[in-house]
């Protein structure tokens, strides 16, 4: 009986050793074979994205009706893409206006200048003209009373670049004479989308102003953006 127990223990011991070796083999396969879980190495790549925004600016000029306020005055005629001051009278000055609309993506904004080619004059008798208003762009002044020859402009942009009497020099209803050199009527220091201002035109005559239906001059606006 003791001999059988000894044999049973030997058999159990051998079976135990076999199980141990089997488990160890499986573990080895897991560690060394297809079941091994390796950490993946990371790779970083940078991509540069570039683009271009084209420079853009636009100035449009549109009509203003009669009866509209313009820097302390009121328009007496309706404008179109052009300006007709109508039949001038010694009893009352003729006043028109146009709206300037500016759009630009310039980082430092824009300046709009104005000039004319010559005095408001008869085309068939160019020595006959209407005197310019006494005020200047740098120092505008109140417009002449009726029955006085005068022709000039005003602007409702009261934040011009600092020059002459200052950035707000047209404030309060002052006017300036056109010249054949660029003069500032609109100004801004940043990009804008369809910002507007009005520019006015005024003319008066005296009793001795020469008759004629062909008084004319050409006014030119130039927009310069600061990119």
KOLDREN-19544 format. One line per 8 residues: number of its first residue (from 1); their letters; for each residue x, z, y of N, C-alpha, C. Coordinates in Angstrom, 1 decimal. Example, Ala and Ser with C-alpha at 12.3 -4.5 7.8 and 13.67 -1.06 7.14 Angstrom:
<rs>
1) AS) 13.2,7.8,-5.7,12.3,7.8,-4.5,13.2,7.8,-3.3; 12.8,7.1,-2.2,13.7,7.1,-1.1,12.9,7.9,0.0
</rs>
This chain:
<rs>
1) XXXXXXXX) 0.8,0.0,-1.2,0.0,0.0,0.0,0.8,0.0,1.3; 1.8,0.8,1.3,2.7,0.7,2.5,3.4,-0.6,2.6; 3.7,-1.3,1.5,4.3,-2.6,1.5,3.4,-3.6,2.2; 2.1,-3.6,1.9,1.2,-4.5,2.5,1.1,-4.3,4.0; 1.1,-3.1,4.4,1.0,-2.8,5.9,2.2,-3.3,6.6; 3.4,-3.2,6.0,4.6,-3.7,6.6,4.5,-5.2,6.7; 4.0,-5.9,5.6,3.9,-7.3,5.7,2.9,-7.8,6.8; 1.8,-7.0,6.9,0.8,-7.4,8.0,1.4,-7.2,9.4
9) XXXXXXXX) 2.2,-6.2,9.6,2.9,-6.0,10.9,3.9,-7.2,11.2; 4.6,-7.6,10.1,5.5,-8.7,10.3,4.8,-10.0,10.7; 3.7,-10.2,10.0,2.9,-11.4,10.3,2.3,-11.3,11.7; 1.8,-10.1,12.1,1.3,-10.0,13.5,2.4,-10.2,14.5; 3.6,-9.7,14.2,4.7,-9.8,15.1,5.0,-11.3,15.3; 5.1,-12.0,14.1,5.4,-13.4,14.2,4.4,-14.2,15.0; 3.1,-13.9,14.7,2.0,-14.5,15.5,2.1,-14.2,17.0; 2.4,-13.0,17.3,2.6,-12.6,18.7,3.7,-13.4,19.4
17) XXXXXXXX) 4.9,-13.5,18.6,6.0,-14.3,19.2,5.6,-15.7,19.4; 4.8,-16.3,18.5,4.3,-17.7,18.6,3.4,-17.9,19.8; 2.5,-16.9,20.0,1.6,-17.0,21.2,2.4,-16.9,22.5; 3.4,-16.0,22.5,4.2,-15.8,23.7,5.0,-17.1,24.0; 5.6,-17.7,23.0,6.3,-19.0,23.2,5.4,-20.1,23.7; 4.2,-20.1,23.1,3.2,-21.2,23.5,2.8,-21.0,25.0; 2.5,-19.8,25.4,2.1,-19.5,26.8,3.3,-19.9,27.7; 4.5,-19.4,27.3,5.7,-19.7,28.1,5.9,-21.2,28.3
25) XXXXXXXX) 5.6,-22.0,27.2,5.8,-23.4,27.3,4.8,-24.1,28.3; 3.5,-23.6,28.2,2.5,-24.1,29.2,2.9,-23.8,30.6; 3.4,-22.6,30.8,3.8,-22.2,32.2,5.0,-23.1,32.6; 5.9,-23.4,31.7,7.0,-24.2,32.1,6.6,-25.6,32.4; 5.6,-26.1,31.6,5.1,-27.5,31.9,4.4,-27.5,33.3; 3.7,-26.4,33.6,3.0,-26.4,34.9,4.0,-26.4,36.1; 5.1,-25.7,35.9,6.1,-25.5,36.9,7.0,-26.8,37.1; 7.2,-27.5,35.9,8.2,-28.6,36.0,7.5,-30.0,35.9
33) XXXXXXXX) 6.2,-30.0,35.4,5.6,-31.3,35.2,4.7,-31.7,36.3; 3.6,-32.4,36.0,2.7,-33.0,36.9,1.9,-32.0,37.7; 1.9,-30.8,37.3,1.0,-29.8,37.9,1.7,-29.1,39.1; 3.0,-29.4,39.4,3.7,-28.7,40.4,3.1,-29.1,41.8; 2.8,-28.2,42.6,2.2,-28.4,44.0,3.3,-28.4,45.0; 3.8,-29.6,45.4,4.9,-29.6,46.4,4.3,-29.7,47.8; 4.9,-29.0,48.8,4.6,-29.1,50.2,4.9,-30.4,50.7; 4.0,-31.0,51.6,4.3,-32.4,52.1,5.0,-32.2,53.5
41) XXXXXXXX) 6.0,-33.0,53.7,6.8,-33.0,55.0,5.9,-33.7,56.0; 5.8,-33.2,57.3,5.1,-33.9,58.4,6.0,-34.8,59.3; 5.4,-36.0,59.7,6.1,-36.9,60.6,5.2,-37.2,61.9; 5.8,-37.1,63.0,5.1,-37.3,64.3,5.6,-38.5,65.0; 4.7,-39.4,65.5,5.1,-40.6,66.2,4.3,-40.6,67.6; 5.0,-40.9,68.6,4.3,-41.0,70.0,4.0,-42.4,70.3; 2.8,-42.6,70.9,2.3,-43.9,71.3,2.1,-43.9,72.8; 2.8,-44.9,73.6,2.6,-45.0,75.0,1.5,-45.9,75.3
49) XXXXXXXX) 0.5,-45.5,76.1,-0.7,-46.3,76.5,-0.5,-46.6,77.9; -0.5,-47.9,78.3,-0.3,-48.3,79.7,-1.5,-49.2,80.2; -1.7,-49.2,81.5,-2.7,-50.1,82.0,-2.4,-50.4,83.5; -3.1,-51.4,84.0,-2.9,-51.7,85.4,-4.2,-51.7,86.1; -4.3,-51.1,87.3,-5.5,-51.2,88.2,-5.1,-52.1,89.4; -5.8,-53.2,89.5,-5.4,-54.1,90.6,-5.8,-53.6,91.9; -5.1,-53.9,93.0,-5.4,-53.5,94.3,-6.7,-54.3,94.7; -7.5,-53.5,95.4,-8.8,-54.2,95.9,-9.2,-53.7,97.2
57) XXXXXXXX) -9.7,-54.5,98.0,-10.3,-54.2,99.3,-11.4,-55.2,99.7; -12.4,-54.7,100.4,-13.5,-55.6,100.8,-14.1,-55.1,102.1; -14.3,-56.0,103.0,-14.9,-55.7,104.3,-16.1,-56.7,104.4; -17.3,-56.2,104.6,-18.5,-57.0,104.9,-19.1,-56.6,106.2; -19.7,-57.6,106.8,-20.4,-57.4,108.1,-21.8,-57.8,108.0; -22.7,-56.9,108.4,-24.1,-57.1,108.2,-24.9,-56.9,109.5; -26.1,-57.4,109.6,-26.9,-57.4,110.8,-27.5,-56.0,111.1; -27.8,-55.8,112.4,-28.5,-54.6,112.9,-29.6,-55.0,113.7
65) XXXXXXXX) -30.8,-54.4,113.5,-32.0,-54.8,114.3,-31.9,-54.3,115.7; -32.8,-54.9,116.6,-33.0,-54.3,117.9,-33.7,-52.9,117.8; -33.4,-52.1,118.8,-34.0,-50.7,118.8,-33.2,-49.7,118.0; -32.0,-50.0,117.6,-31.2,-49.1,116.8,-30.1,-48.5,117.7; -29.9,-47.2,117.5,-28.9,-46.4,118.3,-27.5,-46.9,117.9; -26.7,-47.0,118.9,-25.3,-47.4,118.7,-24.5,-46.6,119.8; -23.9,-45.5,119.3,-23.0,-44.7,120.2,-23.6,-44.4,121.5; -24.8,-43.9,121.5,-25.4,-43.4,122.8,-26.2,-44.5,123.5
73) XXXXXXXX) -26.1,-45.7,123.0,-27.0,-46.8,123.6,-28.0,-47.3,122.5; -28.8,-48.2,122.9,-29.8,-48.8,121.9,-29.7,-50.3,122.0; -29.7,-50.9,120.8,-29.6,-52.4,120.7,-30.8,-53.0,121.3; -30.6,-54.1,122.1,-31.7,-54.8,122.7,-32.0,-56.1,122.0; -31.2,-56.5,121.1,-31.3,-57.8,120.3,-31.0,-57.5,118.9; -31.5,-58.4,118.0,-31.1,-58.3,116.6,-30.0,-59.2,116.3; -29.0,-58.7,115.6,-27.9,-59.6,115.2,-28.1,-60.2,113.8; -27.3,-61.1,113.5,-27.2,-61.7,112.1,-25.8,-61.6,111.7
81) XXXXXXXX) -25.3,-62.6,110.9,-23.9,-62.6,110.6,-23.1,-62.9,111.8; -23.7,-63.5,112.8,-23.2,-63.7,114.1,-23.9,-62.8,115.1; -23.5,-62.8,116.4,-24.1,-62.0,117.4,-24.6,-62.9,118.6; -25.9,-63.0,118.8,-26.4,-63.6,120.0,-26.9,-62.5,121.0; -26.3,-62.5,122.2,-26.7,-61.5,123.1,-28.0,-61.9,123.9; -28.4,-63.1,123.6,-29.6,-63.6,124.3,-29.4,-64.1,125.7; -30.4,-64.1,126.5,-30.3,-64.5,127.9,-30.0,-63.3,128.7; -28.8,-63.3,129.3,-28.4,-62.1,130.1,-29.1,-62.0,131.4
89) XXXXXXXX) -29.2,-60.7,131.8,-30.0,-60.5,133.0,-29.3,-59.5,133.9; -29.5,-59.6,135.2,-28.9,-58.6,136.1,-29.7,-57.3,136.1; -30.9,-57.3,135.5,-31.7,-56.1,135.5,-31.4,-55.2,134.4; -30.8,-55.7,133.3,-30.5,-54.8,132.1,-29.4,-55.5,131.3; -28.5,-54.7,130.8,-27.4,-55.2,129.9,-28.0,-55.6,128.6; -27.4,-56.5,127.9,-27.7,-56.9,126.5,-26.8,-56.2,125.6; -27.4,-55.6,124.5,-26.6,-54.8,123.6,-27.0,-55.2,122.1; -26.0,-55.5,121.3,-26.1,-55.8,119.9,-25.2,-55.0,119.1
97) XXXXXXXX) -25.4,-55.0,117.8,-24.5,-54.2,116.9,-24.4,-54.9,115.5; -23.4,-54.6,114.8,-23.3,-55.0,113.4,-22.7,-53.8,112.6; -23.1,-53.8,111.3,-22.6,-52.7,110.4,-21.4,-53.2,109.6; -20.3,-52.5,109.7,-19.1,-52.8,108.9,-19.1,-51.9,107.6; -18.9,-52.5,106.5,-18.9,-51.8,105.2,-17.5,-52.0,104.6; -16.8,-50.9,104.3,-15.5,-51.0,103.8,-15.4,-50.4,102.4; -14.7,-51.1,101.5,-14.4,-50.6,100.1,-12.9,-50.9,99.8; -12.2,-49.9,99.3,-10.8,-50.1,98.9,-10.4,-49.0,98.0
105) XXXXXXXX) -9.5,-49.3,97.1,-8.9,-48.3,96.2,-7.5,-47.9,96.6; -7.2,-48.2,97.9,-5.8,-47.9,98.4,-5.7,-46.4,98.6; -4.6,-45.8,98.1,-4.5,-44.4,98.1,-4.4,-43.8,99.5; -4.0,-44.5,100.5,-3.9,-44.0,101.8,-5.0,-44.6,102.8; -6.0,-45.2,102.2,-7.1,-45.7,103.0,-6.9,-47.1,103.6; -7.5,-47.2,104.8,-7.5,-48.5,105.5,-7.6,-48.4,107.0; -7.3,-49.5,107.7,-7.6,-49.6,109.1,-8.3,-51.0,109.3; -9.3,-51.0,110.1,-10.0,-52.2,110.5,-9.7,-52.4,112.0
113) XXXXXXXX) -9.2,-53.6,112.3,-8.9,-54.0,113.7,-9.8,-55.1,114.1; -9.9,-55.2,115.4,-10.8,-56.3,116.0,-10.0,-56.9,117.2; -10.2,-58.2,117.4,-9.7,-58.9,118.5,-10.6,-60.1,118.8; -10.5,-60.7,120.0,-11.2,-62.0,120.3,-10.2,-63.1,120.6; -10.7,-64.3,120.6,-9.8,-65.5,120.9,-9.7,-65.7,122.4; -10.7,-65.2,123.2,-10.6,-65.4,124.6,-11.8,-64.7,125.2; -11.9,-64.7,126.5,-13.1,-64.0,127.2,-14.4,-64.7,126.8; -15.5,-64.0,127.0,-16.8,-64.6,126.8,-17.0,-65.7,127.9
121) XXXXXXXX) -16.9,-66.9,127.5,-16.8,-68.0,128.6,-17.6,-69.2,128.2; -17.9,-70.0,129.2,-18.6,-71.3,129.0,-17.7,-72.3,128.2; -18.2,-72.9,127.2,-17.5,-73.8,126.4,-17.3,-75.2,127.2; -18.3,-75.5,128.0,-18.2,-76.7,128.8,-17.5,-76.6,130.1; -17.2,-75.3,130.5,-16.5,-75.1,131.7,-15.7,-73.8,131.5; -14.5,-73.9,130.8,-13.8,-72.8,130.3,-13.3,-71.9,131.4; -13.3,-72.3,132.6,-12.8,-71.4,133.7,-13.9,-70.5,134.2; -15.1,-70.7,133.7,-16.2,-69.8,134.0,-16.4,-68.8,132.8
129) XXXXXXXX) -16.2,-67.5,133.1,-16.3,-66.5,132.1,-16.9,-65.2,132.6; -17.2,-64.3,131.7,-17.7,-63.0,132.1,-16.5,-62.0,132.0; -16.4,-61.2,133.1,-15.3,-60.3,133.1,-15.3,-59.3,131.9; -14.1,-58.9,131.5,-14.0,-57.9,130.5,-14.4,-56.5,131.1; -14.9,-55.6,130.2,-15.1,-54.3,130.6,-13.8,-53.6,131.0; -13.8,-52.6,131.8,-12.6,-52.0,132.3,-12.0,-51.0,131.3; -12.7,-50.5,130.4,-12.1,-49.5,129.4,-11.2,-50.3,128.4; -10.3,-49.5,127.8,-9.4,-50.1,126.8,-9.6,-49.4,125.5
137) XXXXXXXX) -9.1,-49.9,124.4,-9.2,-49.2,123.1,-8.5,-47.8,123.1; -7.4,-47.7,123.8,-6.7,-46.4,123.9,-7.4,-45.5,124.8; -8.1,-46.0,125.8,-8.8,-45.2,126.8,-10.2,-45.8,127.1; -11.1,-45.7,126.2,-12.5,-46.3,126.5,-13.2,-45.6,127.6; -14.2,-46.2,128.2,-14.9,-45.6,129.3,-16.4,-46.0,129.2; -17.2,-45.3,130.1,-18.6,-45.7,130.1,-18.8,-47.1,130.6; -19.8,-47.8,130.0,-20.0,-49.2,130.4,-20.6,-49.3,131.8; -20.3,-50.5,132.4,-20.7,-50.8,133.7,-22.3,-50.8,133.8
145) XXXXXXXX) -22.8,-50.4,134.9,-24.2,-50.5,135.1,-24.7,-51.9,135.2; -26.0,-52.2,135.0,-26.5,-53.5,135.2,-26.2,-54.1,136.6; -26.2,-55.5,136.6,-25.8,-56.2,137.8,-24.3,-56.2,138.1; -23.6,-56.0,137.0,-22.1,-56.0,137.1,-21.6,-56.8,135.9; -20.7,-57.8,136.2,-20.1,-58.5,135.0,-19.3,-57.6,134.2; -19.5,-57.6,132.9,-18.7,-56.9,131.9,-19.1,-57.3,130.5; -18.1,-57.3,129.6,-18.3,-57.6,128.2,-17.3,-56.7,127.4; -17.8,-56.0,126.4,-16.9,-55.1,125.6,-17.6,-54.7,124.3
153) XXXXXXXX) -16.9,-53.7,123.7,-17.4,-53.2,122.4,-17.2,-51.7,122.3; -17.9,-51.1,121.3,-17.8,-49.7,121.0,-17.8,-49.6,119.5; -17.4,-48.4,119.0,-17.4,-48.1,117.6,-18.0,-46.7,117.3; -18.6,-46.6,116.2,-19.1,-45.2,115.9,-18.2,-44.5,114.9; -17.0,-45.0,114.7,-16.0,-44.3,113.9,-15.3,-43.4,114.9; -15.5,-42.1,114.8,-15.0,-41.1,115.7,-13.7,-40.4,115.1; -13.2,-41.0,114.0,-12.0,-40.4,113.4,-11.0,-41.5,113.2; -10.6,-42.1,114.3,-9.6,-43.1,114.3,-8.2,-42.5,114.1
161) XXXXXXXX) -7.2,-43.3,113.9,-5.8,-42.8,113.9,-5.5,-42.3,115.3; -4.7,-41.3,115.4,-4.4,-40.7,116.8,-3.6,-41.7,117.6; -4.2,-42.2,118.7,-3.6,-43.1,119.6,-4.4,-43.0,120.9; -3.7,-43.3,122.0,-4.4,-43.3,123.3,-5.0,-41.9,123.6; -6.4,-41.9,123.8,-7.0,-40.6,124.1,-7.4,-39.8,122.9; -7.0,-40.2,121.7,-7.2,-39.4,120.5,-8.1,-40.1,119.5; -8.2,-39.5,118.3,-8.9,-40.0,117.2,-10.4,-40.2,117.5; -11.0,-39.3,118.3,-12.4,-39.4,118.6,-12.7,-40.0,120.0
169) XXXXXXXX) -11.8,-40.9,120.4,-11.9,-41.3,121.8,-13.1,-42.1,122.2; -13.9,-42.7,121.2,-15.1,-43.4,121.6,-16.3,-42.5,121.6; -16.1,-41.2,121.2,-17.3,-40.3,121.2,-17.9,-40.2,122.6; -19.2,-40.2,122.6,-19.9,-39.9,123.9,-20.3,-41.2,124.6; -20.3,-42.3,123.9,-20.8,-43.6,124.4,-19.8,-44.4,125.2; -18.6,-44.3,124.9,-17.6,-45.1,125.7,-17.3,-46.4,125.0; -16.9,-47.4,125.8,-16.7,-48.8,125.4,-15.3,-49.3,125.8; -14.9,-50.4,125.2,-13.5,-50.9,125.5,-13.7,-52.4,125.6
177) XXXXXXXX) -12.7,-53.0,126.3,-12.6,-54.5,126.4,-12.0,-55.1,125.2; -12.5,-56.2,124.7,-11.8,-57.0,123.7,-10.5,-57.5,124.3; -9.5,-57.7,123.4,-8.3,-58.3,123.8,-7.9,-59.3,122.7; -6.8,-60.1,122.9,-6.4,-61.0,121.9,-5.4,-60.4,121.0; -5.2,-59.1,121.0,-4.4,-58.3,120.1,-5.3,-57.4,119.3; -4.8,-57.1,118.0,-5.6,-56.2,117.2,-5.8,-54.8,117.8; -7.0,-54.3,117.7,-7.4,-53.0,118.2,-8.2,-52.3,117.2; -8.0,-51.0,117.0,-8.6,-50.3,115.9,-10.1,-49.9,116.2
185) XXXXXXXX) -10.9,-50.2,115.2,-12.3,-49.8,115.3,-12.8,-49.0,114.1; -12.0,-48.9,113.0,-12.4,-48.1,111.8,-11.1,-47.7,111.1; -11.2,-46.5,110.6,-10.0,-45.9,110.0,-10.3,-44.8,109.0; -9.6,-44.8,107.8,-9.8,-43.7,106.9,-8.5,-43.5,106.1; -8.3,-42.3,105.6,-7.0,-42.0,104.9,-7.0,-41.9,103.4; -8.1,-42.3,102.8,-8.3,-42.2,101.3,-9.1,-43.4,100.8; -9.1,-43.6,99.5,-10.0,-44.6,98.9,-11.5,-44.4,99.3; -12.2,-45.4,99.5,-13.6,-45.3,99.8,-14.4,-46.4,99.0
193) XXXXXXXX) -15.7,-46.1,98.8,-16.6,-47.0,98.2,-17.8,-47.2,99.1; -17.8,-48.4,99.8,-18.9,-48.8,100.6,-19.2,-47.8,101.7; -18.2,-47.3,102.4,-18.4,-46.5,103.6,-18.7,-47.4,104.8; -19.5,-46.9,105.7,-20.0,-47.8,106.8,-19.7,-47.2,108.2; -19.6,-48.1,109.2,-19.7,-47.7,110.6,-20.3,-48.8,111.3; -20.8,-48.6,112.5,-21.4,-49.6,113.3,-20.4,-49.9,114.5; -20.4,-51.2,114.9,-19.7,-51.7,116.1,-20.7,-52.3,117.0; -20.6,-52.0,118.3,-21.6,-52.5,119.2,-20.9,-53.5,120.2
201) XXXXXXXX) -21.7,-54.4,120.7,-21.3,-55.4,121.7,-22.2,-55.3,122.9; -21.7,-55.3,124.1,-22.5,-55.2,125.3,-22.0,-56.2,126.4; -23.0,-56.8,127.1,-22.6,-57.7,128.2,-23.6,-57.5,129.3; -23.0,-57.6,130.5,-23.8,-57.6,131.7,-23.3,-58.6,132.7; -24.2,-59.1,133.6,-23.8,-60.1,134.6,-24.2,-59.7,136.0; -23.7,-60.4,136.9,-24.0,-60.2,138.3,-24.8,-61.4,138.8; -25.3,-61.3,140.0,-26.1,-62.4,140.6,-25.2,-63.7,140.8; -23.9,-63.6,140.8,-23.1,-64.7,141.0,-22.4,-65.3,139.7
209) XXXXXXXX) -22.8,-64.7,138.6,-22.3,-65.2,137.3,-22.8,-66.6,137.1; -21.9,-67.6,136.7,-22.3,-69.0,136.6,-23.3,-69.2,135.5; -24.3,-70.0,135.8,-25.3,-70.3,134.8,-24.8,-71.2,133.7; -25.3,-71.0,132.5,-24.9,-71.8,131.4,-25.4,-71.2,130.1; -25.7,-72.1,129.1,-26.3,-71.7,127.8,-25.2,-71.7,126.7; -23.9,-71.8,127.1,-22.9,-72.0,126.1,-21.8,-71.0,126.3; -22.1,-69.8,126.7,-21.1,-68.7,126.7,-20.7,-68.3,125.3; -19.5,-68.2,125.0,-19.1,-67.9,123.6,-17.7,-67.4,123.5
217) XXXXXXXX) -17.4,-66.6,122.5,-16.0,-66.3,122.1,-16.1,-66.0,120.6; -14.9,-65.9,120.0,-14.8,-65.6,118.5,-14.2,-64.3,118.3; -14.9,-63.4,117.7,-14.4,-62.1,117.4,-13.9,-62.0,115.9; -12.7,-61.5,115.7,-12.2,-61.4,114.3,-11.9,-60.0,113.9; -12.4,-59.6,112.8,-12.1,-58.3,112.2,-11.1,-58.5,111.1; -10.1,-57.6,111.0,-9.1,-57.6,109.9,-9.0,-56.2,109.3; -9.1,-56.2,108.0,-9.0,-54.9,107.3,-7.6,-54.9,106.6; -6.9,-53.8,106.8,-5.6,-53.6,106.2,-5.6,-52.3,105.4
225) XXX) -5.4,-52.4,104.1,-5.4,-51.2,103.3,-4.0,-50.7,103.0; -3.8,-49.4,102.9,-2.5,-48.8,102.8,-2.3,-48.4,101.3; -1.8,-49.3,100.5,-1.6,-49.0,99.1,-0.4,-48.2,98.8
</rs>
